[in-house]
């Protein structure tokens, strides 16, 4: 069974940006329900289909499968909710952990989130200086939620 244990944080400043090359990501959703999502993603030149759901807190079920990039592109164009999530992902190693920093564009421009996947929910992590407030428990920061209500539409955000 696939399990994802992940914590999310807002990113402060730009010190992280030169620590890894960006990988362009476009993703959309075939299913957006409260307890499950089905996502299509093109990451660089690879396509993926991911099913997520269930779980509690920072622990969720996740099943991800590589699919032909042409199929992923067609699914994104014809079947996924618009606008798509567009972002650059930076994979940054810090004290034995890989942090994935997502810099969002399009309707979510201005948002930068760092995620770290854990082996256990109670695992202690060292946080880089550019990692700010934790938002793991705030569902507005889930990519699926950002596809429904983009960051630029939040009160107080530039639109």
C-alpha positions as CSV (number, residue, x, y, z in Angstrom):
1,X,0.0,0.0,0.0
2,X,1.3,3.5,-0.9
3,X,1.6,5.9,2.0
4,X,2.7,9.5,1.8
5,X,3.8,11.3,5.0
6,X,4.4,15.0,4.1
7,X,4.8,18.3,5.8
8,X,4.4,21.6,4.1
9,X,5.8,25.0,4.9
10,X,5.7,28.5,3.4
11,X,9.1,29.7,2.0
12,X,10.7,32.9,3.1
13,X,13.1,34.9,0.8
14,X,15.0,33.5,-2.2
15,X,18.1,31.9,-0.7
16,X,16.9,28.5,-1.8
17,X,16.5,29.4,-5.5
18,X,20.2,28.8,-6.5
19,X,20.5,25.5,-4.6
20,X,19.0,23.3,-7.4
21,X,17.8,23.5,-11.0
22,X,14.1,24.0,-11.6
23,X,11.9,21.3,-13.1
24,X,8.8,22.6,-14.9
25,X,5.5,21.0,-13.7
26,X,2.0,21.2,-15.0
27,X,-0.8,19.3,-13.3
28,X,-4.5,19.0,-13.3
29,X,-7.2,16.9,-11.6
30,X,-9.6,14.3,-13.0
31,X,-11.3,13.8,-9.7
32,X,-11.5,16.4,-6.9
33,X,-13.5,15.0,-3.9
34,X,-13.0,15.7,-0.3
35,X,-11.5,12.3,0.5
36,X,-9.8,11.5,-2.8
37,X,-8.1,13.1,-5.8
38,X,-6.9,11.8,-9.1
39,X,-4.1,13.9,-10.6
40,X,-2.4,14.0,-13.9
41,X,1.1,15.6,-14.0
42,X,3.8,16.4,-16.5
43,X,7.1,16.8,-14.6
44,X,9.9,17.8,-17.0
45,X,9.5,15.3,-19.8
46,X,7.6,12.6,-17.9
47,X,3.9,12.0,-17.3
48,X,2.3,10.6,-14.1
49,X,-1.1,9.6,-12.9
50,X,-1.6,9.8,-9.1
51,X,-4.4,8.7,-6.8
52,X,-4.5,10.2,-3.3
53,X,-6.9,9.9,-0.4
54,X,-7.9,8.8,3.0
55,X,-5.5,9.0,5.9
56,X,-5.3,11.5,8.7
57,X,-3.2,14.6,9.3
58,X,0.0,14.5,7.4
59,X,-0.4,10.8,6.5
60,X,-2.3,9.9,3.3
61,X,-2.6,7.0,0.8
62,X,-0.8,7.7,-2.5
63,X,-0.4,5.6,-5.6
64,X,1.6,7.1,-8.5
65,X,2.2,5.6,-11.9
66,X,4.3,6.8,-14.8
67,X,2.3,7.2,-18.0
68,X,3.3,8.3,-21.5
69,X,3.9,12.1,-21.6
70,X,1.7,12.4,-24.7
71,X,-1.2,10.8,-22.8
72,X,-0.7,13.1,-19.8
73,X,-0.7,16.1,-22.1
74,X,-4.0,15.0,-23.7
75,X,-5.6,14.3,-20.3
76,X,-4.5,17.7,-19.1
77,X,-5.9,19.5,-22.1
78,X,-9.2,17.5,-22.5
79,X,-10.3,16.2,-19.1
80,X,-8.7,18.2,-16.3
81,X,-10.2,21.1,-14.4
82,X,-8.8,24.5,-15.6
83,X,-6.8,26.4,-14.9
84,X,-4.0,23.9,-14.4
85,X,-1.5,24.1,-11.6
86,X,1.8,25.5,-13.1
87,X,5.0,25.5,-11.0
88,X,8.7,25.1,-11.0
89,X,10.0,22.4,-8.6
90,X,13.4,22.6,-7.0
91,X,14.7,19.4,-5.2
92,X,17.1,20.6,-2.5
93,X,19.0,18.3,-0.1
94,X,19.4,19.6,3.4
95,X,20.8,17.5,6.3
96,X,19.9,14.2,4.8
97,X,16.4,15.1,3.6
98,X,15.1,16.2,0.2
99,X,13.0,19.3,0.3
100,X,10.8,20.0,-2.7
101,X,10.3,23.7,-3.2
102,X,7.4,24.7,-5.5
103,X,7.3,28.2,-7.0
104,X,3.8,28.6,-8.4
105,X,2.9,30.5,-11.6
106,X,-0.4,31.4,-13.4
107,X,-3.3,31.7,-11.0
108,X,-1.2,30.8,-8.0
109,X,1.7,33.1,-8.7
110,X,3.4,34.6,-5.6
111,X,3.0,31.3,-3.7
112,X,6.2,29.3,-2.7
113,X,5.8,26.1,-0.7
114,X,8.4,23.7,0.6
115,X,7.4,20.1,1.2
116,X,9.4,17.3,2.9
117,X,8.4,13.6,2.8
118,X,9.0,11.7,6.0
119,X,9.4,8.0,6.9
120,X,7.3,8.5,10.1
121,X,4.7,11.1,11.2
122,X,6.7,11.8,14.3
123,X,10.1,12.1,12.5
124,X,12.2,15.0,13.6
125,X,13.5,17.3,10.8
126,X,16.1,20.0,10.5
127,X,14.5,23.0,8.8
128,X,16.6,25.2,6.4
129,X,16.7,28.9,7.3
130,X,14.4,29.7,4.3
131,X,11.6,27.4,5.6
132,X,8.9,29.5,7.4
133,X,5.5,28.8,8.9
134,X,4.1,25.3,8.7
135,X,0.9,24.9,6.7
136,X,0.6,21.1,6.7
137,X,-2.8,21.3,8.5
138,X,-4.2,24.1,6.3
139,X,-6.0,22.4,3.3
140,X,-6.0,25.7,1.3
141,X,-2.3,24.9,0.5
142,X,-3.0,21.5,-1.0
143,X,-2.5,21.6,-4.8
144,X,-6.0,20.2,-5.3
145,X,-7.4,23.1,-3.3
146,X,-5.3,25.6,-5.3
147,X,-6.9,24.3,-8.5
148,X,-10.4,25.1,-7.1
149,X,-9.5,28.4,-5.4
150,X,-6.2,29.7,-6.7
151,X,-3.9,31.7,-4.4
152,X,-4.5,35.0,-6.4
153,X,-8.2,34.8,-5.5
154,X,-7.5,34.7,-1.7
155,X,-8.5,37.8,0.2
156,X,-5.4,40.1,0.6
157,X,-3.5,38.6,-2.4
158,X,-2.6,40.4,-5.5
159,X,-4.8,39.3,-8.4
